[in-house]
Amino acid sequence: MFIEPHISGERRGWIEVICGSMFSGKTEELIRRLKRAKIAHLKVEIFKPSVDVRYGEEQVVSHDANAILSTPVDNSQTILLMADDVDVIGIDEAQFFDPQLIQVCETLALKGTRVIVAGLDMSFQGKPFGPIPQLLAVADYITKLHAICVKCGNIASYSYRKSGPESLVVLGEKDLYEPRCRKCYHEKL
């Protein structure tokens, strides 16, 4: 599909993805961008998966305790139903959403909405996580953030699970996870 260049003055949407390991500042950056959109008097809506209740049901909260009100949803299609007449959509913890999130983001962007998605790009197993890899492929802007390895102090791109079950989704924080660089992650010391 060919999209004409922006010559008519109509509003154009796009997709931004903020990704990285745990403790890299993804949610902090999402909150920063959404607050700036609000300062610009844009209509903003924020969504998160209803499964994420670590800090409460209706807030997106960073590890630095910055918070913004959000709407918990059970699936990505619900975002489409609640996103009418919105300038900017924020989606946190996107790795927990269903594969239809890619189409939802595309639909919103084509309607002229700025879509900002934040999530883990890799699971604790070091494998691509949820819909994030496909979102990276269709995103207009990508920001990859890094934490600091707790073992050696280098740049960390991996989320190492210290303990817990082998299931893919286990909600936790510093009690269960720590950021590690590639070398320290694979050494698993």
N, C-alpha and C positions, 0 to 999 in steps of 0.2 A: 504494500500500500504506500503510495507516494503522498507525503504531506507537503502542502504548499508552504513556502516561506512566509514568515510573519509580516504581512503587508497590509492586512485589513484592520489591525488594531484590536482584534479579539483576544481574549485572555487565553493563554496557552498553559497547559499543565506539564509537569515533569515528575520524575521519580528520583528521590535521593535515598541512598542506602548508607547507613552508618553501621559498620561491623567491626568485629574484633573479638578478643578473648574476654573472659570475665575480668572485672576490675580494670578495664581499659578506658572507661569513661563514656561508653555508648549512650547510656540513658542521660548522663549529664549533658552531653552534646545535643541530644534530642530536645531536652528541656530548654536549653539555651536557644536553640533555633525557634522553638514554638513560642517562647516568651518574646523574642524579637518580632515575630509575626504579629503577636497581639499588640505590641507597641505600635506597629504599623497600622493598627485598626483593621486587621484582617480577621475574618471569622475562622476560628480554629476549633477543631475537634480532635481529641486524643483517645485512642483505643488501646486496650491491652487484652491479652487472653484471660478469660475468667479463671483459668487454672492458677494464675500467678497471684497469690494472696499473701506474699511474704510481708508486705508493709501495709496491708489493708486492701479492701476490695475495690475502692474507687480512686486510688492514687497511683501514679507512676512516680517512683522514688528512686533516686540515685544512691549509690553507696556513700556519698557525701551528705546524704539526707536532704538534698534539694527535692522538692515535690511539686507536682502539678496534678490537678484533678483529671480523671480519665473515666472512660466508660468501659467496663469489662464486657467482653463479648465471647460467645461460645464458638463462633466460626467467622470466617472472613466475609461471607455473604452478608452478614448482619451489618458490617461496616457500610456496604453499599446502601442499605436501607436507611441508615442514620446519617448519611453524608450529603444530603441534599443542601444545595446553596451554601457550601462551605468552601472557603478559599484555600485552607491548608489542613491536611489530615496528618496526624502523627500516629504512628503505630509502634509500640514498644514490645520487646520480647517476641519478635516476629517469627523466630525459629519454632515457636510452639503452635503456630497457625497451620491450617490445612494447605494443601498444594494449590487450592483455588485463590490464595492470596495474590499470586502473580497476576491473574486475570482481573481481580478486583483493583489492584494498583494500576494496571493498564487502563481499565475502564475509567477510573477516576482521573487519571492524567489526560486522557482524551477528552474528558468533559471540561478540562481547564483547571483542574485542582493540582496544587503542589502537594505531593505525597512524600512524607519523610518517614522512613522505616529504619528501626534500630533492632539489631539482634546479633546473636552469636553466629559466626560463619562456620565454626567447627564444634562438634560435640566434644565431650570429655575423652572420647575415643580417638580424637584427631581426625574425624571424618566430616565431610560436608553435612550441615545440619539443617533439616527442614527445608522450607522454600527459599532460604537466603541465597544459595548458589544461583538459582534461576532468577531471583530478583537482581542479583549483581549483573547478570547477563543483559537484562532489559533496562537497567538504571541509566539515567542521564548523568548523575553525579554519584561518585562513590568516595566514602571516607573510611579508611581502615585505620583503626586506633590500636594502640599497643599498651599493655600494662608493663610492669617491671617484674622480672623474674625474682621470686622470693628466695631462690637458691643462690644465684650468682650476680644479680643486679643488671643483667642485660635486658634487651627488649624482649617482652613475652608476647607470644601469639597463641599460646595454648592454655586451655583451662584443664588443669589437672585435678581429678577427684581423689581426695585423700582416703576416703572410706565410703562405705555405703553399698547399696545393691548395684548389680550390673545393669539394671534397667536404664534406658536412655534418658528419661526425664526424671530427675530427682532435684526438687527445688532446694536450694541451700545457698549459703554464703561462705564466709571465711572458715566456718566450721567444717565444711565439706570440700571446698574448692580453693585452689590457689593458682595464680598465674605463673607460668613457666616458659622459658625460652625453648627452642627446639631441642637443644642438647640435653638440658635438664629434664624436659618432659620425657624424652626417650630413654633416659637413664633410669627414671622412676625411682629415685632414691628418696 
